[in-house]
Amino acid sequence: MSEVEREEIAVLQAPYRREVRLEEARYESGMVMFRVIIREGHRITQLDLDTETAAAWAKVMGEWAANH
């Protein structure tokens, strides 16, 4: 398995004692992904997003937040 270089972008404390960790993950191949790690107690969910998906998610979340 190839080595992944990770750089922390932010750590957010979410409701109900959840933590959202945002990172940049750089692979040996040169691929760069936006990594979202959600911790809920002992459960961990990790998503690696490409630039297009990250931009679309950011747009939807920004619009939702602006309307609430």
C-alpha positions as a Markdown table, in Angstrom:
| # | Residue | x | y | z |
|---|---|---|---|---|
| 1 | Met | 0.0 | 0.0 | 0.0 |
| 2 | Ser | 1.3 | 3.4 | -0.9 |
| 3 | Glu | 2.3 | 6.0 | 1.8 |
| 4 | Val | -0.2 | 8.9 | 2.4 |
| 5 | Glu | 1.0 | 12.3 | 3.6 |
| 6 | Arg | -1.6 | 14.0 | 5.7 |
| 7 | Glu | -2.0 | 17.7 | 6.6 |
| 8 | Glu | -4.6 | 18.8 | 9.1 |
| 9 | Ile | -6.8 | 21.6 | 7.9 |
| 10 | Ala | -9.3 | 21.8 | 10.8 |
| 11 | Val | -10.9 | 19.9 | 13.6 |
| 12 | Leu | -14.5 | 20.8 | 14.4 |
| 13 | Gln | -16.5 | 19.8 | 17.5 |
| 14 | Ala | -20.0 | 18.8 | 16.3 |
| 15 | Pro | -23.2 | 18.3 | 18.3 |
| 16 | Tyr | -23.6 | 15.2 | 20.3 |
| 17 | Arg | -19.9 | 14.8 | 21.1 |
| 18 | Arg | -18.9 | 14.2 | 17.5 |
| 19 | Glu | -15.7 | 15.4 | 16.0 |
| 20 | Val | -15.1 | 16.2 | 12.3 |
| 21 | Arg | -11.5 | 16.3 | 11.2 |
| 22 | Leu | -10.6 | 17.8 | 7.8 |
| 23 | Glu | -7.3 | 16.9 | 6.2 |
| 24 | Glu | -5.5 | 17.0 | 2.9 |
| 25 | Ala | -4.2 | 13.6 | 1.9 |
| 26 | Arg | -1.4 | 13.4 | -0.7 |
| 27 | Tyr | -0.6 | 10.1 | -2.2 |
| 28 | Glu | 2.8 | 9.0 | -3.7 |
| 29 | Ser | 1.1 | 9.0 | -7.1 |
| 30 | Gly | 0.6 | 12.8 | -6.8 |
| 31 | Met | -3.2 | 12.4 | -6.3 |
| 32 | Val | -4.5 | 14.9 | -3.7 |
| 33 | Met | -7.8 | 14.3 | -1.8 |
| 34 | Phe | -9.8 | 16.2 | 0.7 |
| 35 | Arg | -10.3 | 13.8 | 3.7 |
| 36 | Val | -13.2 | 14.0 | 6.0 |
| 37 | Ile | -13.0 | 11.9 | 9.2 |
| 38 | Ile | -16.1 | 11.8 | 11.5 |
| 39 | Arg | -15.7 | 10.3 | 14.9 |
| 40 | Glu | -18.8 | 9.2 | 16.9 |
| 41 | Gly | -17.6 | 7.5 | 20.0 |
| 42 | His | -15.6 | 4.5 | 18.9 |
| 43 | Arg | -17.0 | 4.6 | 15.3 |
| 44 | Ile | -15.0 | 6.4 | 12.6 |
| 45 | Thr | -16.1 | 7.2 | 9.1 |
| 46 | Gln | -13.6 | 8.4 | 6.6 |
| 47 | Leu | -14.3 | 9.9 | 3.2 |
| 48 | Asp | -11.7 | 11.0 | 0.6 |
| 49 | Leu | -13.2 | 13.5 | -1.8 |
| 50 | Asp | -11.8 | 14.8 | -5.2 |
| 51 | Thr | -11.9 | 18.5 | -5.9 |
| 52 | Glu | -15.2 | 18.4 | -7.8 |
| 53 | Thr | -17.0 | 16.6 | -5.1 |
| 54 | Ala | -15.5 | 18.8 | -2.3 |
| 55 | Ala | -16.5 | 21.9 | -4.2 |
| 56 | Ala | -20.1 | 20.7 | -4.7 |
| 57 | Trp | -20.4 | 19.6 | -1.1 |
| 58 | Ala | -19.1 | 23.0 | 0.1 |
| 59 | Lys | -21.6 | 24.8 | -2.1 |
| 60 | Val | -24.6 | 22.8 | -0.8 |
| 61 | Met | -23.5 | 23.2 | 2.8 |
| 62 | Gly | -22.9 | 26.9 | 2.4 |
| 63 | Glu | -26.3 | 27.4 | 0.9 |
| 64 | Trp | -28.0 | 25.4 | 3.6 |
| 65 | Ala | -26.2 | 27.3 | 6.4 |
| 66 | Ala | -27.0 | 30.7 | 4.8 |
| 67 | Asn | -30.7 | 29.8 | 4.7 |
| 68 | His | -30.9 | 28.6 | 8.3 |
